[in-house]
């Protein structure tokens, strides 16, 4: 199994690196340049026109390679993350297309509606496939939930994580790097789980390899952006994998950066309304706050990566400690 994981990771990395340069040229040829909002930091205006929709290549490579490696395993519990990558990836790609053409993507309401539909279907499929009747609470064990409550909770987790990753995708390399560390954590959990989940681990390995190949071109100064095609779909897949492994309550720790980014936006809006127009942060999501404080983009990204590494290690440690205590 270890050899297959390494092969999957390396092949995904190599394919993305080989295809990315012609893919960037194609995006430039068809005019898929990112339209930068005037409301953001002024330093981002130089990024105007940088090709976007890089996430679509990541999703395509992962789906094709998984079919090649494990075509006979595409059934049951492994379908939801693959379907989320495809369906949410297509939604994000359409949003990226509209942004490049008009400067305005899909409305937030329409995007939320599509995400919710996909999340509900995925949550139902997970519940039915694994016959889940609750969630696993660290150091406590399985806590039973009504099937309808479980599906609603799982769908909320998928939508929240997808949007959290989307909000994090605002600096060169930021979302890609933090996603890598999150998927590494869940790859380890899938391998150490009882019983082990080799298909989930292989999917994580391929996503990690594809993201590494993407980062080769996305680190500052970025030659291509992930776009909603990547951030929304990979966020949804991450949440679904956490549900499949039974570690949905560990996800907020492993994905701490995404939680903080989302939380900063929510807190800013609540504070703004409660105080009649005052702001707690200079700009949100919070990585822009640090930009306006004078931090270099590379420094913010690297420090957020460090937080993602530490939170991932803590999440895996919590998972292992919980297993040992419940034995």
PAZAPA-4460 file (N, C-alpha, C; in steps of 0.05 Angstrom, whole numbers, plus 32768, in hexadecimal, padded with zeros to 4 digits):
% residues 327
    n_x    n_y    n_z   ca_x   ca_y   ca_z    c_x    c_y    c_z   seq   type   mol
   8010   7FE8   8000   8000   8000   8000   8011   8019   8000     1      X     A
   8027   8019   8010   8038   8031   8011   8044   8037   7FF6     2      X     A
   804C   8023   7FE7   8058   8027   7FCC   8043   8034   7FBA     3      X     A
   802A   802A   7FBB   8015   8035   7FAA   800F   8052   7FB1     4      X     A
   8010   8059   7FCB   800C   8075   7FD3   8021   8087   7FC7     5      X     A
   803A   807E   7FC9   8051   808E   7FBF   804E   8090   7FA1     6      X     A
   8048   807A   7F93   8044   807B   7F76   802E   808E   7F6F     7      X     A
   8017   808C   7F7C   8001   809E   7F76   8008   80BB   7F7A     8      X     A
   8016   80C1   7F90   801E   80DD   7F95   8031   80E7   7F80     9      X     A
   8046   80D7   7F79   805A   80E0   7F66   804F   80E2   7F4A    10      X     A
   803D   80D0   7F42   8032   80D1   7F27   8020   80EA   7F25    11      X     A
   8010   80EF   7F3A   7FFE   8107   7F39   800F   8120   7F38    12      X     A
   8024   8121   7F47   8036   8139   7F46   8042   813C   7F2A    13      X     A
   804C   8127   7F1F   8059   8128   7F05   8046   8130   7EEF    14      X     A
   802E   8125   7EEF   801A   812B   7EDA   8012   8149   7EDC    15      X     A
   800D   8153   7EF4   8005   816F   7EF7   801C   8181   7EED    16      X     A
   8035   817B   7EF5   804C   818C   7EED   804F   818C   7ECF    17      X     A
   804C   8174   7EC2   804F   8172   7EA5   8039   8181   7E97    18      X     A
   8020   817F   7EA1   8009   818B   7E93   8005   81A8   7E99    19      X     A
   8010   81B2   7EAF   8009   81CD   7EB8   8012   81E3   7EA5    20      X     A
   802A   81E1   7E9A   8033   81F7   7E88   8022   81F9   7E70    21      X     A
   801C   81E3   7E61   8009   81E7   7E4A   7FED   81EF   7E53    22      X     A
   7FE5   81E6   7E6B   7FCB   81EE   7E75   7FCA   820C   7E7B    23      X     A
   7FDF   8217   7E86   7FE0   8234   7E8A   7FDF   8243   7E70    24      X     A
   7FED   8239   7E5C   7FED   8246   7E42   7FD0   8245   7E36    25      X     A
   7FC3   822E   7E3A   7FA7   822C   7E30   7F95   8240   7E3E    26      X     A
   7F98   8242   7E58   7F87   8255   7E67   7F8C   8272   7E5E    27      X     A
   7FA5   8279   7E58   7FAB   8293   7E4F   7F9F   8298   7E33    28      X     A
   7FA0   8283   7E22   7F96   8285   7E07   7F78   828A   7E06    29      X     A
   7F69   827D   7E19   7F4C   8280   7E19   7F43   8297   7E2C    30      X     A
   7F56   82A6   7E37   7F4F   82BD   7E47   7F45   82B7   7E63    31      X     A
   7F50   82A2   7E6F   7F47   829B   7E8A   7F59   82A8   7E9F    32      X     A
   7F5A   82C3   7E9F   7F6A   82D2   7EB2   7F59   82DB   7ECA    33      X     A
   7F64   82D9   7EE1   7F56   82E0   7EFA   7F51   82FE   7EFA    34      X     A
   7F38   8306   7F01   7F31   8322   7F05   7F33   8328   7F23    35      X     A
   7F45   8339   7F2A   7F4B   8340   7F46   7F38   8356   7F4F    36      X     A
   7F2B   8351   7F66   7F18   8364   7F71   7F27   837D   7F7A    37      X     A
   7F1B   8395   7F75   7F26   83AE   7F7D   7F24   83B2   7F9C    38      X     A
   7F14   83A1   7FA9   7F10   83A4   7FC6   7F27   8397   7FD5    39      X     A
   7F37   8386   7FC9   7F4C   8378   7FD7   7F65   838A   7FDA    40      X     A
   7F7A   837F   7FE6   7F93   838F   7FEA   7F9E   8398   7FCF    41      X     A
   7FA9   83B0   7FCE   7FB3   83BC   7FB5   7FCA   83AB   7FA9    42      X     A
   7FD9   839D   7FBA   7FEF   838D   7FB1   7FE6   8376   7F9F    43      X     A
   7FCC   836F   7F9F   7FC2   8359   7F8F   7FBC   8361   7F73    44      X     A
   7FBB   837B   7F6D   7FB3   8384   7F52   7FC7   837B   7F3D    45      X     A
   7FE0   8376   7F45   7FF5   836C   7F33   7FEE   8350   7F29    46      X     A
   7FDD   8342   7F37   7FD5   8326   7F30   7FBF   8325   7F1C    47      X     A
   7FB5   833D   7F14   7F9F   833E   7F01   7FA6   832F   7EE7    48      X     A
   7F95   831D   7EDE   7F9A   830F   7EC5   7FA9   82F5   7EC8    49      X     A
   7FB2   82EE   7EE0   7FC0   82D5   7EE5   7FAC   82BE   7EDF    50      X     A
   7FB4   82AA   7ED0   7FA1   8294   7EC9   7F95   8287   7EE3    51      X     A
   7F7C   8281   7EE2   7F6E   8274   7EF8   7F62   825A   7EEE    52      X     A
   7F55   824B   7F00   7F49   8231   7EFA   7F5E   821B   7EFB    53      X     A
   7F74   821F   7F0A   7F88   820A   7F0D   7F7D   81F2   7F1B    54      X     A
   7F69   81F5   7F2C   7F5E   81DF   7F3B   7F51   81CA   7F29    55      X     A
   7F48   81D3   7F11   7F3B   81C0   7EFF   7F4E   81AB   7EF5    56      X     A
   7F67   81B2   7EF1   7F7C   819F   7EE9   7F82   818C   7F00    57      X     A
   7F83   8196   7F18   7F88   8185   7F30   7F72   8170   7F32    58      X     A
   7F59   8179   7F30   7F42   8166   7F32   7F43   8151   7F1C    59      X     A
   7F48   815A   7F03   7F48   8148   7EED   7F5E   8133   7EEF    60      X     A
   7F76   813B   7EF7   7F8C   8128   7EFB   7F86   8114   7F10    61      X     A
   7F7B   811D   7F27   7F75   810B   7F3D   7F60   80F6   7F35    62      X     A
   7F4B   80FF   7F28   7F35   80ED   7F20   7F3F   80D8   7F0C    63      X     A
   7F4E   80E1   7EF8   7F57   80CE   7EE4   7F6B   80BA   7EF0    64      X     A
   7F7E   80C4   7F00   7F92   80B2   7F0B   7F85   809E   7F1F    65      X     A
   7F72   80A7   7F2E   7F65   8095   7F41   7F56   807F   7F32    66      X     A
   7F4A   8086   7F1B   7F3D   8072   7F0B   7F51   805E   7EFF    67      X     A
   7F69   8068   7EF8   7F7D   8056   7EED   7F88   8044   7F03    68      X     A
   7F8D   804F   7F1A   7F99   803F   7F30   7F85   802C   7F3D    69      X     A
   7F6C   8036   7F41   7F58   8027   7F50   7F3D   8029   7F43    70      X     A
   7F3C   8024   7F29   7F22   8026   7F1B   7F0D   8013   7F26    71      X     A
   7F17   7FFB   7F2F   7F04   7FE8   7F3A   7EFA   7FEF   7F56    72      X     A
   7F07   8003   7F63   7F00   800A   7F7E   7EED   8022   7F7F    73      X     A
   7EE6   802D   7F68   7ED4   8045   7F67   7EB7   803C   7F6C    74      X     A
   7EB1   8038   7F84   7E96   802F   7F8C   7E93   8036   7FAA    75      X     A
   7E7B   8034   7FB3   7E76   8036   7FD0   7E80   8050   7FDB    76      X     A
   7E90   804D   7FF1   7E98   8064   8001   7EAC   8077   7FF3    77      X     A
   7EB9   806E   7FDE   7ECD   8080   7FD1   7EC0   8092   7FBC    78      X     A
   7EA6   808D   7FB6   7E99   809E   7FA2   7E95   80BB   7FAB    79      X     A
   7E8C   80C0   7FC4   7E86   80DC   7FCB   7E9D   80EF   7FC8    80      X     A
   7EB6   80EA   7FD0   7ECB   80FE   7FCC   7ED1   8101   7FAE    81      X     A
   7ED0   80EC   7F9F   7ED5   80EE   7F82   7EBF   80FE   7F74    82      X     A
   7EA6   80F9   7F7C   7E90   8108   7F71   7E91   8126   7F78    83      X     A
   7E99   812B   7F91   7E9C   8147   7F9A   7EB1   8155   7F8A    84      X     A
   7EC8   8148   7F86   7EDD   8154   7F75   7ED2   815C   7F5A    85      X     A
   7EC3   814A   7F4E   7EB9   814F   7F33   7EA3   8164   7F33    86      X     A
   7E8E   8160   7F43   7E77   8172   7F42   7E7D   818E   7F4D    87      X     A
   7E8B   818F   7F63   7E91   81AA   7F6E   7EA7   81B7   7F5D    88      X     A
   7EB9   81A6   7F52   7ECE   81B1   7F41   7EC2   81BE   7F28    89      X     A
   7EAD   81B2   7F1D   7E9F   81BE   7F06   7E91   81D8   7F0D    90      X     A
   7E85   81D9   7F25   7E79   81F1   7F2F   7E8E   8207   7F31    91      X     A
   7EA5   8200   7F3D   7EBA   8214   7F41   7EC6   821D   7F26    92      X     A
   7EC8   820A   7F13   7ED2   8212   7EF9   7EC0   8226   7EEB    93      X     A
   7EA6   8222   7EED   7E93   8234   7EE2   7E95   8250   7EEF    94      X     A
   7E99   8250   7F09   7E9D   8269   7F18   7EB7   8277   7F0F    95      X     A
   7ECC   8268   7F0B   7EE5   8273   7F01   7EE2   827F   7EE6    96      X     A
   7ED3   8271   7ED5   7ECE   827A   7EBA   7EBF   8295   7EBA    97      X     A
   7EAA   8296   7ECA   7E9B   82AF   7ECB   7EAC   82C6   7ED6    98      X     A
   7EBD   82C0   7EEA   7ECE   82D5   7EF5   7EE2   82DF   7EE0    99      X     A
   7EED   82CD   7ED0   7F00   82D6   7EBB   7EF2   82E6   7EA5   100      X     A
   7ED9   82DF   7E9F   7ECB   82EC   7E8A   7EBE   8306   7E92   101      X     A
   7EB2   8307   7EAA   7EA2   831E   7EB2   7EAD   832C   7ECB   102      X     A
   7EBF   831F   7EDA   7EC9   832A   7EF3   7EB7   8323   7F0A   103      X     A
   7EA0   8316   7F05   7E8E   830E   7F19   7E88   82F0   7F16   104      X     A
   7E8B   82E1   7F2C   7E86   82C4   7F2A   7E69   82BE   7F30   105      X     A
   7E63   82A5   7F36   7E48   829C   7F3D   7E40   82AA   7F57   106      X     A
   7E27   82B1   7F5A   7E1E   82BE   7F72   7E22   82AB   7F8A   107      X     A
   7E27   82B7   7FA1   7E2C   82A7   7FB9   7E14   8294   7FBF   108      X     A
   7DFC   829E   7FBA   7DE4   828D   7FBF   7DE3   8275   7FAD   109      X     A
   7DE9   8279   7F93   7DE8   8262   7F80   7DFF   824E   7F86   110      X     A
   7E16   8259   7F8E   7E2C   8248   7F95   7E26   8237   7FAD   111      X     A
   7E1A   8244   7FC1   7E13   8236   7FDA   7DFE   8220   7FD5   112      X     A
   7DEB   8226   7FC3   7DD6   8213   7FBC   7DE2   81FA   7FAF   113      X     A
   7DF3   81FE   7F9C   7E00   81E7   7F8E   7E11   81D7   7FA2   114      X     A
   7E20   81E4   7FB2   7E31   81D7   7FC6   7E20   81C7   7FD9   115      X     A
   7E0A   81D2   7FE2   7DF8   81C5   7FF5   7DEC   81AC   7FE9   116      X     A
   7DE4   81AD   7FCF   7DD8   8195   7FC2   7DED   817F   7FC1   117      X     A
   7E05   8186   7FB8   7E1A   8171   7FB6   7E21   8166   7FD2   118      X     A
   7E22   8178   7FE6   7E29   816F   8001   7E13   815D   800C   119      X     A
   7DFA   8163   8008   7DE5   8152   8012   7DE5   8136   8005   120      X     A
   7DEA   8135   7FEB   7DEB   811C   7FDD   7E03   810B   7FE7   121      X     A
   7E1A   8119   7FEA   7E32   810B   7FF4   7E2E   8101   8010   122      X     A
   7E22   8112   8021   7E1E   810A   803D   7E0B   80F2   803F   123      X     A
   7DF6   80F2   802F   7DE3   80DC   802E   7DF1   80C2   8025   124      X     A
   7E02   80C5   8010   7E0F   80AD   8005   7E23   80A2   801A   125      X     A
   7E31   80B3   8028   7E43   80AA   803D   7E34   809C   8053   126      X     A
   7E1E   80A7   805C   7E0E   809C   8071   7E03   8080   8069   127      X     A
   7DFA   807E   8050   7DEE   8065   8047   7E03   8050   8043   128      X     A
   7E1A   8058   8037   7E2F   8044   8031   7E3B   8039   804B   129      X     A
   7E41   804A   805E   7E4E   8041   8076   7E3B   803B   808D   130      X     A
   7E21   803F   8087   7E0C   803A   809C   7E13   8049   80B6   131      X     A
   7E1A   8062   80B2   7E23   8072   80C9   7E0A   807C   80D9   132      X     A
   7E0D   807B   80F3   7DF7   8083   8105   7E01   8098   8119   133      X     A
   7E18   80A4   8114   7E22   80B8   8126   7E3D   80C2   811D   134      X     A
   7E4A   80D0   812F   7E65   80DB   812A   7E78   80D2   8140   135      X     A
   7E91   80D0   8139   7EA5   80C7   814C   7EB1   80DF   815B   136      X     A
   7EAE   80DF   8175   7EB8   80F5   8186   7ED2   80EC   8192   137      X     A
   7EE8   80FC   818F   7F01   80F4   819B   7EFF   80EF   81B9   138      X     A
   7F0A   80D9   81C2   7F0C   80D1   81DE   7EF0   80C8   81E9   139      X     A
   7EDC   80CA   81D9   7EC1   80C2   81E2   7EB7   80A9   81D3   140      X     A
   7EBB   80A9   81B9   7EB2   8093   81A8   7E9B   809D   8196   141      X     A
   7E8C   808A   818C   7E77   8090   817A   7E5E   809B   8189   142      X     A
   7E54   80B1   817F   7E3C   80BD   818B   7E26   80BB   8175   143      X     A
   7E10   80AE   817C   7DFB   80A8   8169   7DEB   80C2   8162   144      X     A
   7DE5   80C4   8148   7DD4   80DA   813E   7DBE   80CE   812D   145      X     A
   7DA8   80DC   812C   7D93   80D5   8119   7D9F   80D7   80FC   146      X     A
   7D98   80C5   80EA   7DA3   80C5   80CF   7D9F   80E0   80C1   147      X     A
   7D88   80EC   80C5   7D83   8106   80B8   7D95   811C   80C4   148      X     A
   7D99   811B   80DE   7DAB   812E   80EB   7DC7   812A   80E2   149      X     A
   7DCF   8111   80DE   7DEB   810C   80D5   7DEF   8117   80B9   150      X     A
   7DDC   8112   80A7   7DDE   811C   808C   7DE0   813B   808B   151      X     A
   7DCF   8148   809B   7DD0   8165   809C   7DEA   8170   80A7   152      X     A
   7DF4   8162   80BD   7E0D   816A   80C9   7E24   8166   80B5   153      X     A
   7E24   814F   80A7   7E3A   8149   8094   7E39   815D   807D   154      X     A
   7E21   8163   8073   7E1F   8176   805D   7E29   8192   8065   155      X     A
   7E23   819A   807E   7E2D   81B4   8088   7E4B   81B4   8088   156      X     A
   7E57   819E   8092   7E74   819C   8093   7E81   819E   8078   157      X     A
   7E75   8191   8064   7E7F   8192   8049   7E7E   81AF   803D   158      X     A
   7E67   81BC   8040   7E64   81D7   8036   7E77   81EA   8044   159      X     A
   7E79   81E8   805F   7E8A   81F9   806F   7EA7   81F6   8067   160      X     A
   7EB1   81DE   8064   7ECD   81D9   805D   7ED3   81E3   8041   161      X     A
   7EC1   81DE   802F   7EC4   81E7   8013   7EC7   8206   8012   162      X     A
   7EB6   8214   8021   7EB8   8231   8021   7ED0   823A   8031   163      X     A
   7ED8   822C   8046   7EF0   8233   8055   7F09   8232   8044   164      X     A
   7F0C   821D   8034   7F23   821B   8022   7F22   8231   800D   165      X     A
   7F0A   8237   8003   7F06   824C   7FEF   7F0F   8267   7FFA   166      X     A
   7F08   826D   8013   7F10   8286   801F   7F2E   8288   8023   167      X     A
   7F3B   8270   8028   7F58   8270   802D   7F67   8274   8013   168      X     A
   7F5B   826F   7FFC   7F69   8271   7FE2   7F6B   828F   7FDA   169      X     A
   7F7C   829E   7FE8   7F7F   82BA   7FE2   7F9B   82C4   7FDF   170      X     A
   7FAF   82B2   7FE5   7FCB   82B9   7FE1   7FD8   82A3   7FD2   171      X     A
   7FEE   82A9   7FC4   7FFC   8295   7FB4   8006   827E   7FC6   172      X     A
   7FFD   8266   7FC0   8005   824E   7FCE   7FF8   8249   7FE9   173      X     A
   7FE7   825B   7FF2   7FDB   8258   800D   7FC8   8240   800F   174      X     A
   7FB4   823F   7FFE   7FA0   822A   7FFF   7FAD   820F   7FF7   175      X     A
   7FBD   820F   7FE2   7FCA   81F6   7FD9   7FDB   81E9   7FEE   176      X     A
   7FEB   81F9   7FFC   7FFD   81EE   8011   7FED   81E4   8029   177      X     A
   7FDA   81F4   8032   7FCB   81EB   804A   7FBA   81D2   8044   178      X     A
   7FB0   81D0   802B   7FA1   81B8   8023   7FB3   81A0   8023   179      X     A
   7FCC   81A3   801A   7FDE   818C   801A   7FE1   8180   8036   180      X     A
   7FE6   8192   804A   7FEA   8188   8065   7FD1   817B   8071   181      X     A
   7FBA   8186   8069   7FA1   817A   8072   7F9D   815E   8066   182      X     A
   7FA2   815B   804D   7F9F   8141   8040   7FB4   812D   8049   183      X     A
   7FCC   8137   8050   7FE0   8125   805C   7FD6   811A   8076   184      X     A
   7FCA   812B   8086   7FBF   8122   80A0   7FAA   810D   809C   185      X     A
   7F98   8111   8089   7F82   80FD   8085   7F8C   80E4   8076   186      X     A
   7FA1   80E6   8067   7FAD   80CE   805C   7FB8   80BC   8072   187      X     A
   7FC5   80C9   8086   7FCF   80B9   809C   7FB8   80AD   80AC   188      X     A
   7FA3   80BD   80B0   7F8C   80B3   80BF   7F80   809B   80B1   189      X     A
   7F7D   809D   8096   7F71   8087   8087   7F82   806E   8089   190      X     A
   7F9D   8071   808A   7FAF   805A   808C   7FAF   804E   80A8   191      X     A
   7FAA   805F   80BD   7FAC   8055   80D8   7F90   804F   80E4   192      X     A
   7F7B   8054   80D4   7F60   8050   80DE   7F5B   8032   80E1   193      X     A
   7F46   802B   80F0   7F3E   800F   80F4   7F22   800C   80EA   194      X     A
   7F1E   7FFE   80D4   7F32   7FF2   80C2   7F3F   8008   80B1   195      X     A
   7F56   8001   80A5   7F64   8014   8094   7F53   8019   807B   196      X     A
   7F57   8030   806E   7F48   8039   8057   7F5B   8040   8040   197      X     A
   7F66   802B   8033   7F7A   8030   801E   7F71   8041   8006   198      X     A
   7F58   803E   7FFE   7F4E   804F   7FE8   7F4E   806C   7FEF   199      X     A
   7F46   8072   8007   7F46   808E   8011   7F62   8099   8012   200      X     A
   7F74   8088   801D   7F90   8090   801F   7F9D   8096   8004   201      X     A
   7F96   8085   7FF0   7FA1   8089   7FD5   7F96   80A2   7FC9   202      X     A
   7F7C   80A8   7FCD   7F71   80C0   7FC2   7F7E   80D8   7FCF   203      X     A
   7F83   80D8   7FE9   7F91   80EE   7FF6   7FAD   80F1   7FEA   204      X     A
   7FBB   80DB   7FE6   7FD6   80DC   7FDB   7FD7   80E9   7FBF   205      X     A
   7FC3   80E2   7FAF   7FC2   80EE   7F94   7FBC   810C   7F95   206      X     A
   7FAA   8113   7FA7   7FA4   8130   7FAA   7FBC   813F   7FB4   207      X     A
   7FCB   8133   7FC6   7FE4   8140   7FD1   7FF7   8144   7FBA   208      X     A
   7FFC   812F   7FAA   800F   8131   7F93   8006   8146   7F7F   209      X     A
   7FEC   8146   7F79   7FE2   815A   7F65   7FE5   8176   7F70   210      X     A
   7FE0   817A   7F8A   7FE3   8194   7F96   8000   819D   7F97   211      X     A
   8012   818A   7F9B   802F   8191   7F9A   8037   819A   7F7E   212      X     A
   802D   818C   7F6A   8032   8195   7F4E   8027   81B0   7F49   213      X     A
   800F   81B5   7F53   8002   81D0   7F50   8013   81E5   7F5D   214      X     A
   801C   81E0   7F76   802C   81F4   7F85   8046   81FB   7F76   215      X     A
   8050   81E9   7F66   8068   81EF   7F56   8064   8209   7F46   216      X     A
   804B   820E   7F3E   8044   8225   7F2D   8035   823A   7F3C   217      X     A
   802C   8234   7F55   801A   8246   7F63   8028   8255   7F79   218      X     A
   8041   824D   7F81   804F   825C   7F95   8056   8278   7F8B   219      X     A
   8059   828B   7F9D   805D   82A7   7F95   8077   82AB   7F85   220      X     A
   8074   82BA   7F6E   805C   82C5   7F62   804E   82B0   7F51   221      X     A
   8034   82AD   7F56   8025   8297   7F4A   8023   829A   7F2C   222      X     A
   8026   8284   7F1E   8022   8283   7F01   8005   827B   7EFB   223      X     A
   7FF8   8270   7F0E   7FDC   8267   7F0B   7FCF   8266   7F26   224      X     A
   7FB5   826B   7F27   7FA5   826A   7F40   7F94   8251   7F40   225      X     A
   7F8F   8247   7F58   7F7E   822F   7F5B   7F62   8235   7F52   226      X     A
   7F57   824B   7F5B   7F3B   8252   7F54   7F27   8241   7F64   227      X     A
   7F0E   8248   7F60   7EF9   8239   7F6E   7EF7   821C   7F65   228      X     A
   7F00   8217   7F4D   7EFF   81FB   7F43   7F10   81E9   7F55   229      X     A
   7F24   81F3   7F61   7F35   81E3   7F73   7F2E   81E7   7F91   230      X     A
   7F2B   81FF   7F9A   7F27   8204   7FB6   7F0C   81F9   7FC0   231      X     A
   7EF7   81FD   7FB1   7EDC   81F2   7FB9   7EDC   81D4   7FB9   232      X     A
   7EE6   81C8   7FA3   7EE4   81AB   7FA0   7EF7   819C   7FB3   233      X     A
   7F0F   81A6   7FB7   7F21   8199   7FC9   7F18   819D   7FE6   234      X     A
   7F0C   81B3   7FED   7F01   81B7   8008   7EEA   81A3   800D   235      X     A
   7ED9   81A0   7FF9   7EC3   818C   7FFC   7ECE   8170   7FFF   236      X     A
   7EE2   8169   7FEF   7EED   814E   7FF0   7EFB   8149   800B   237      X     A
   7F08   815E   8016   7F15   815B   8030   7F00   8155   8046   238      X     A
   7EEA   8163   8046   7ED5   815F   805A   7EC9   8143   8057   239      X     A
   7EC5   813A   803E   7EB9   811F   803A   7ECC   810A   8043   240      X     A
   7EE6   810D   803E   7EFA   80FA   8048   7EFA   80F9   8066   241      X     A
   7EF7   8110   8073   7EF6   8110   8091   7EDD   8101   809B   242      X     A
   7EC7   8102   808C   7EAF   80F3   8093   7EB3   80D5   808F   243      X     A
   7EBF   80CE   8079   7EC4   80B2   8072   7ED6   80A5   8087   244      X     A
   7EEA   80B3   8090   7EFD   80A8   80A4   7EF1   80AA   80C0   245      X     A
   7EDA   80B7   80C3   7ECE   80BA   80DE   7EDB   80CF   80EF   246      X     A
   7EEA   80E2   80E3   7EF8   80F6   80F2   7EF0   8112   80EC   247      X     A
   7ED6   8115   80E8   7ECC   8130   80E1   7ED0   8144   80F7   248      X     A
   7ED0   813B   8110   7ED5   814E   8127   7EF2   8155   812A   249      X     A
   7F04   8146   811D   7F20   814D   811D   7F27   8160   8106   250      X     A
   7F15   8162   80F2   7F1A   8173   80DB   7F1F   8190   80E3   251      X     A
   7F0F   819C   80F5   7F14   81B8   80FC   7F31   81BD   8107   252      X     A
   7F3C   81A9   8113   7F58   81AC   811D   7F6C   81A9   8106   253      X     A
   7F68   8194   80F6   7F7A   818F   80DF   7F78   81A7   80CB   254      X     A
   7F60   81B1   80C7   7F5C   81C7   80B5   7F59   81E2   80C4   255      X     A
   7F6A   81E5   80D8   7F67   81FD   80E9   7F6A   8217   80D9   256      X     A
   7F7B   8218   80C6   7F7E   8230   80B5   7F64   8237   80A8   257      X     A
   7F56   8223   809D   7F3C   8229   8090   7F28   8233   80A4   258      X     A
   7F28   8228   80BC   7F16   8231   80D1   7F1B   824E   80D9   259      X     A
   7F34   8255   80DC   7F3C   8270   80E4   7F35   8284   80CD   260      X     A
   7F3A   827C   80B4   7F33   828E   809E   7F15   8293   809D   261      X     A
   7F06   827E   809F   7EE8   8281   809F   7EDF   8291   80B7   262      X     A
   7EEA   828A   80CE   7EE2   8298   80E7   7EE8   82B6   80E6   263      X     A
   7EFE   82BD   80D9   7F05   82DA   80D8   7EF0   82E9   80C8   264      X     A
   7EE5   82DD   80B2   7ED1   82E9   80A2   7EB7   82ED   80B2   265      X     A
   7EAF   82D7   80C0   7E96   82D8   80CF   7E98   82ED   80E6   266      X     A
   7EAE   82EC   80F5   7EB2   82FF   810B   7EB2   831C   8100   267      X     A
   7EBF   8320   80EA   7EC0   833B   80DE   7EA4   8346   80D8   268      X     A
   7E94   8335   80CC   7E79   833D   80C5   7E68   8343   80DD   269      X     A
   7E69   8331   80F1   7E5A   8335   8109   7E63   834E   8118   270      X     A
   7E7C   8352   811A   7E87   836A   8128   7E7F   8383   8119   271      X     A
   7E80   8382   80FE   7E79   8399   80ED   7E5C   83A2   80F2   272      X     A
   7E4B   838E   80F3   7E2E   8394   80F6   7E28   839D   8113   273      X     A
   7E36   8390   8126   7E31   8396   8142   7E3B   83B2   814A   274      X     A
   7E50   83BC   813D   7E5C   83D5   8145   7E55   83EC   8132   275      X     A
   7E43   83E6   811E   7E3B   83FB   810C   7E50   8403   80F8   276      X     A
   7E61   83F1   80EF   7E73   83F7   80DA   7E91   83F5   80E1   277      X     A
   7E97   83EE   80FA   7EB3   83EB   8101   7EBD   83D0   80F9   278      X     A
   7ED8   83CE   80F5   7EE4   83B5   80EC   7EF8   83AB   8101   279      X     A
   7EF7   8391   8106   7F09   8384   8119   7F24   837E   810B   280      X     A
   7F23   8375   80F2   7F3A   8370   80E2   7F3C   8385   80CC   281      X     A
   7F55   8389   80C2   7F58   839C   80AC   7F4A   8393   8093   282      X     A
   7F4B   8378   808F   7F3D   836C   8077   7F3B   834E   807C   283      X     A
   7F27   8342   8072   7F24   8325   8075   7F1F   8318   805A   284      X     A
   7F26   82FE   8057   7F31   82EC   806B   7F4B   82F5   8078   285      X     A
   7F52   82E9   808E   7F66   82F4   809F   7F82   82F6   8093   286      X     A
   7F88   82E6   807E   7FA2   82E9   8071   7FA5   8304   8065   287      X     A
   7F8F   8311   805C   7F91   832C   8052   7F96   8340   8068   288      X     A
   7F8D   833B   8080   7F93   834C   8097   7FB1   834D   809C   289      X     A
   7FBE   8337   809B   7FDB   8336   809F   7FE9   8344   8087   290      X     A
   7FDF   8342   806F   7FEA   8350   8059   7FEA   836E   805E   291      X     A
   7FD3   8379   8067   7FD0   8395   806C   7FE0   839F   8084   292      X     A
   7FE8   838C   8095   7FFA   8392   80AB   8017   8395   80A2   293      X     A
   801C   838D   8089   8037   8390   807E   8046   8376   807B   294      X     A
   803A   835F   8081   8047   8345   807E   804A   833F   8060   295      X     A
   8061   8334   8058   8065   832B   803D   8053   8313   8037   296      X     A
   804A   8311   801E   8038   82FB   8017   8045   82DF   801C   297      X     A
   805F   82DD   8016   806D   82C3   801B   806E   82BD   8039   298      X     A
   8071   82D1   8049   8072   82CC   8066   8058   82C2   8071   299      X     A
   8042   82CF   8068   8027   82C6   8071   8022   82A9   8068   300      X     A
   8028   82A3   804F   8024   8288   8045   8034   8274   8055   301      X     A
   804D   8279   8059   805E   8265   8067   8055   8262   8084   302      X     A
   804D   8277   8091   8044   8275   80AD   802A   8266   80AF   303      X     A
   8018   826B   809C   7FFF   825B   809B   8005   823E   8095   304      X     A
   8018   8238   8084   8020   821D   8080   802A   8210   809A   305      X     A
   803A   821E   80A9   8044   8213   80C2   802D   820D   80D5   306      X     A
   801A   821F   80D6   8002   821A   80E7   7FF3   8201   80DD   307      X     A
   7FF1   81FE   80C2   7FE4   81E7   80B6   7FF3   81CD   80BD   308      X     A
   800D   81CD   80BC   801D   81B6   80C3   8018   81AE   80E0   309      X     A
   801A   81C1   80F2   8016   81BC   810F   7FFA   81B2   8115   310      X     A
   7FE6   81BF   8109   7FCB   81B7   810E   7FC5   819B   8103   311      X     A
   7FD2   8195   80EC   7FCF   817A   80E1   7FDB   8165   80F3   312      X     A
   7FF3   816B   80FE   8000   8158   8111   7FEF   8155   812A   313      X     A
   7FE4   816B   8134   7FD3   8169   814C   7FBA   8159   8146   314      X     A
   7FAE   815C   812E   7F97   814D   8127   7F9C   812F   8126   315      X     A
   7FB2   8127   8119   7FB9   810B   8118   7FBF   8100   8134   316      X     A
   7FCC   8110   8144   7FD3   8108   8160   7FB9   8104   8170   317      X     A
   7FA6   8116   816C   7F8C   8113   817A   7F7E   80F9   8171   318      X     A
   7F7F   80F4   8157   7F73   80DB   814D   7F7F   80C2   8159   319      X     A
   7F9A   80C2   815A   7FA9   80AB   8165   7FA3   80A7   8183   320      X     A
   7FA4   80BE   8191   7F9F   80BD   81AE   7F83   80B3   81B4   321      X     A
   7F70   80BB   81A4   7F54   80B3   81A7   7F51   8095   81A3   322      X     A
   7F5F   808B   818E   7F5D   806E   8188   7F69   805E   819F   323      X     A
   7F81   8067   81A9   7F8E   8058   81BF   7F7C   8057   81D8   324      X     A
   7F6F   806E   81DD   7F5E   806F   81F6   7F46   805E   81F4   325      X     A
   7F3B   805B   81DB   7F22   804C   81D8   7F27   802E   81D3   326      X     A
   7F40   8025   81D2   7F46   8009   81CE   7F3E   7FF9   81E6   327      X     A
***
